[in-house]
Amino acid sequence: MSVTASMVKELRERTGLGMMECKKALVASEGNIEKAIENLRKSGQAKAAKKAGRVAAEGCLGIRVEQGYGVIVEVNSETDFVAMEENFKSFVQTVADTAFNSQQTDVTSLLTQPSQADQSLTLEQVRQALVLKLGENLQIRRAKSLTGNTVGSYLHNNKIGVLVALSGGDENLAKDIAMHIAAANPMVCEPNEIAPDVLAKEKEIFIAQAKDSGKADEIIEKMVEGRLRKYKSEISLVEQPFVKNPDQKIGALLKAAKASVTGFTRFEVGEGIEKEEKNFAEEVMEQVKG
């Protein structure tokens, strides 16, 4: 029986193992998914796979920047306790180094790359070994790169990380801008980059709020225009007051240095992941049972 991509996908979803491991297991089991899972359990790989269904919303970020090129990665764990563990933090940096050296930011492809910590092993093999060692579901969630005339970065407690690319300027300016982005979390660089649907949604909200005031339509229109202008300035990098000097906007800071931002990326650990909320009594009962 031939092994199809959908079969590999199903086994991967059920076990949390890498694509190549799943394909090999299916070939060995002649396409029988249940038998493949049984064989993986026998080989010990499924010990790591059992943990794959648990929510990993904690973790750390890793960054590496050199000579106008930078990468940022997010690696998740189940608990902040493991996120602070030295073996885990070392693995996060290995992921960043591997992404940097391979210039690969697609996670599926990144997992197949030789680990920069031990090139005889793939990154996925190193991940699985660490899952067994630390006893938690560990996942490489995402990676992104930036290239520019000057690339700077800022990492806050390994939880919020920023890459920023400049045309002109220097490393100190790039670091200051990255630090500002970490704190202020702009959505775009320039106001004209805000997506029309985002503005339309905000305008709809502002109109609804303004109508509750009972004012005339022409006054409501001016109120909405004012609120939209304020909203655009609040989420646009160049319009934000510089966190280190609130009297100066980022746009003015860049202009004084004859520089411009050509791109930026901001990661925050766990953003967008739906965390499982547990009842404390139920959690204790689970531990008692098993």
C-alpha positions in Angstrom: 0.0 0.0 0.0 1.4 3.4 -1.0 1.9 6.1 1.7 0.0 9.3 0.9 0.6 12.8 2.1 -2.8 12.7 4.0 -1.7 9.6 5.8 1.5 11.2 6.9 -0.5 14.3 8.0 -2.9 12.2 10.1 -0.1 10.3 11.8 1.8 13.5 12.5 -1.3 15.1 14.1 -1.9 12.0 16.2 1.6 11.6 17.4 3.3 15.0 17.2 6.3 13.5 15.5 8.1 14.9 12.5 7.2 14.4 8.9 10.1 12.1 8.1 9.6 9.9 11.2 5.9 9.5 10.3 6.6 8.6 6.7 9.2 6.0 7.8 6.8 4.5 10.3 4.0 4.3 7.7 6.3 2.7 5.1 7.4 0.1 7.7 3.7 -0.6 8.6 2.7 -0.8 5.0 0.3 2.2 5.4 -1.4 0.9 8.6 -1.7 3.9 10.8 -2.6 2.0 14.0 0.3 -0.4 13.5 2.6 2.6 12.9 1.5 4.1 16.2 2.0 0.8 18.0 5.5 0.5 16.5 6.4 4.0 17.5 5.3 3.3 21.0 7.4 0.2 21.2 10.5 2.2 20.0 9.9 4.8 22.6 9.2 7.6 20.2 5.6 7.7 21.2 6.6 8.7 24.8 7.4 12.1 23.3 4.3 11.9 21.1 2.0 11.3 24.0 2.9 14.8 25.2 2.2 16.4 21.8 -1.5 17.0 22.5 -0.9 19.1 25.6 -1.1 22.9 25.2 2.3 24.6 25.0 1.8 28.3 25.6 4.8 29.2 27.6 8.4 29.3 26.4 11.1 31.6 25.1 12.3 33.5 22.1 15.7 33.3 20.5 17.3 35.9 18.3 20.5 36.0 16.2 21.6 39.0 14.2 24.8 39.4 12.1 25.8 41.7 9.2 22.4 42.9 8.1 20.6 39.6 8.6 18.6 38.5 11.6 16.2 35.7 12.7 13.8 35.4 15.6 12.2 32.2 16.8 9.6 31.1 19.3 9.8 27.8 21.1 7.0 26.8 23.4 6.8 24.7 26.5 3.9 23.8 28.8 5.1 25.6 31.9 7.2 28.6 32.6 9.3 26.4 35.0 10.6 24.5 32.0 11.0 27.7 30.0 13.5 28.8 32.6 15.4 25.5 32.5 19.0 25.8 31.1 18.6 22.9 28.6 15.5 24.4 27.2 17.1 27.8 26.8 20.1 26.3 25.2 17.7 24.5 22.7 16.0 27.8 21.9 19.3 29.3 20.9 20.2 26.2 18.9 16.9 26.7 17.0 17.8 30.4 16.3 21.3 29.4 15.2 20.0 26.7 13.0 17.5 29.0 11.4 20.2 31.7 10.9 22.7 29.4 9.3 20.2 27.6 7.1 18.3 30.8 6.3 15.2 28.6 6.8 12.1 30.0 8.6 9.5 27.5 7.5 9.1 25.4 10.7 8.5 22.1 8.9 11.6 22.5 6.8 13.6 23.9 9.8 13.0 20.7 11.8 14.7 18.6 9.1 17.9 20.8 9.2 21.0 19.5 11.0 21.1 20.9 14.5 23.8 23.5 15.0 24.5 21.9 18.4 25.1 18.5 16.9 25.1 18.2 13.1 24.7 14.4 13.2 21.1 15.0 14.4 18.3 16.9 12.9 16.6 19.7 14.9 13.5 17.4 15.2 15.6 14.6 16.8 17.1 17.0 19.3 13.6 18.3 20.1 12.2 14.8 20.7 15.2 13.9 23.0 14.5 17.1 25.0 10.8 16.3 25.3 11.7 12.9 26.8 14.3 14.6 29.2 12.1 17.4 30.4 8.7 15.6 30.3 6.8 18.4 28.5 5.4 19.1 25.1 8.0 21.3 23.4 7.2 22.9 20.0 9.0 25.2 17.6 6.1 27.5 16.8 7.4 30.0 14.4 10.5 31.7 12.9 11.0 34.9 10.9 13.9 36.7 9.3 14.8 40.2 8.3 17.4 41.6 6.0 18.5 45.3 5.7 21.2 47.8 5.6 21.2 47.7 9.4 19.4 45.1 11.4 18.9 45.5 15.1 17.1 43.5 17.8 15.8 43.7 21.4 14.9 40.8 23.7 13.0 41.4 26.9 13.2 38.6 29.4 13.1 36.1 26.5 9.3 36.8 26.3 9.1 39.8 23.9 11.5 40.0 21.0 11.9 42.4 18.1 13.8 42.5 14.9 14.0 45.8 13.0 15.6 46.6 9.6 16.8 50.2 8.8 18.0 52.0 5.7 20.6 54.3 7.1 21.2 54.8 10.8 23.4 52.6 12.9 23.2 49.6 15.4 22.4 51.9 18.4 19.5 53.5 16.6 18.2 50.1 15.4 18.4 48.8 19.0 16.5 51.9 20.3 13.8 51.5 17.7 13.5 47.7 18.5 13.2 48.5 22.2 10.5 51.0 21.5 8.6 48.5 19.3 8.8 45.9 22.1 7.2 48.4 24.5 4.7 50.2 22.3 3.7 47.4 20.0 2.9 49.3 16.8 0.8 47.6 14.2 2.4 49.2 11.1 5.3 51.5 10.3 3.4 54.3 8.5 -0.3 55.3 8.8 -0.9 54.6 5.1 0.0 50.9 5.7 -3.1 50.3 7.9 -5.4 47.8 6.1 -8.7 49.4 4.9 -10.7 46.7 6.6 -9.1 47.5 9.9 -10.0 51.1 9.6 -13.5 50.3 8.5 -14.0 48.1 11.6 -12.7 50.8 13.9 -14.8 53.5 12.2 -17.9 51.3 12.7 -17.1 51.0 16.4 -16.5 54.8 16.7 -19.7 55.6 15.0 -21.7 53.4 17.3 -20.0 54.9 20.3 -20.6 58.5 19.1 -24.3 57.9 18.4 -24.8 57.1 22.0 -23.8 60.7 22.8 -27.0 61.9 21.2 -25.2 64.6 19.2 -26.0 65.8 15.7 -24.8 63.8 12.7 -22.3 66.5 11.5 -20.8 66.6 15.0 -20.6 62.8 15.2 -18.8 62.8 11.8 -16.2 65.2 13.1 -15.9 63.1 16.3 -15.3 60.0 14.3 -12.7 61.6 12.1 -10.8 62.8 15.2 -10.9 59.4 16.8 -9.7 57.7 13.6 -6.7 60.1 13.3 -5.8 59.4 16.9 -6.2 55.6 16.3 -3.9 55.8 13.2 -1.2 57.7 15.1 -1.4 55.3 18.1 -0.7 52.2 16.0 1.8 53.7 13.5 5.4 53.5 14.5 6.5 56.8 13.1 3.7 58.6 14.8 4.3 57.2 18.3 6.2 59.2 21.0 9.7 57.6 21.5 9.6 55.7 24.8 13.0 57.0 25.8 12.0 60.6 25.0 8.2 61.1 24.8 8.7 64.7 23.5 10.1 63.2 20.2 8.2 61.1 17.8 9.9 58.1 16.2 9.5 59.7 12.8 11.5 62.7 14.0 14.1 60.5 15.5 14.6 58.7 12.2 14.6 61.9 10.2 17.4 63.3 12.4 19.5 60.2 11.8 18.6 60.3 8.0 17.2 56.8 8.4 14.0 54.9 7.7 12.5 51.6 8.9 12.2 49.1 6.1 10.6 46.4 8.2 10.1 45.1 11.7 8.8 41.9 13.4 7.6 41.6 17.0 7.1 38.3 18.7 5.5 37.8 22.2 5.6 34.3 23.7 2.2 32.6 23.6 0.3 35.3 21.7 -2.7 33.9 19.9 -2.5 30.5 21.7 -5.7 29.5 23.5 -4.6 28.4 26.9 -6.5 25.7 28.7 -8.2 27.0 31.8 -8.4 24.4 34.5 -10.4 24.2 37.7 -7.9 23.9 40.5 -9.9 21.2 42.4 -10.2 19.2 39.1 -6.4 19.6 38.5 -5.7 18.2 42.0 -8.1 15.3 41.4 -6.3 14.5 38.1 -3.0 14.3 39.9 -4.5 12.1 42.6 -5.9 9.7 40.0 -2.8 9.5 38.0 
